[in-house]
Amino acid sequence: MTDKWKNQGEGDKESARKYNEKTEAFAKSGKVEAAAKDAKEALSSDEREELLKAEKAGKSHAKH
């Protein structure tokens, strides 16, 4: 088995590291305000119901 597919078990550190790096890069990119504005506009559009349905579906999988 190659390192690329190595099972890290619960709490995958490699995926967490990649997520953290990409999140930090986005936060520093200067694109946050524009993304927030787009999201706000989407919630005020015909997309609203679809977005709320997707949010509810995502939350149903969350651990409490």
Rosetta blueprint (number, residue, H / E / L):
1 M L
2 T L
3 D H
4 K H
5 W H
6 K L
7 N L
8 Q L
9 G L
10 E L
11 G L
12 D L
13 K H
14 E H
15 S H
16 A H
17 R H
18 K H
19 Y H
20 N H
21 E H
22 K H
23 T H
24 E H
25 A H
26 F H
27 A H
28 K H
29 S L
30 G L
31 K L
32 V H
33 E H
34 A H
35 A H
36 A H
37 K H
38 D H
39 A H
40 K H
41 E H
42 A H
43 L H
44 S L
45 S L
46 D L
47 E L
48 R H
49 E H
50 E H
51 L H
52 L H
53 K H
54 A H
55 E H
56 K H
57 A H
58 G H
59 K H
60 S H
61 H L
62 A L
63 K L
64 H L
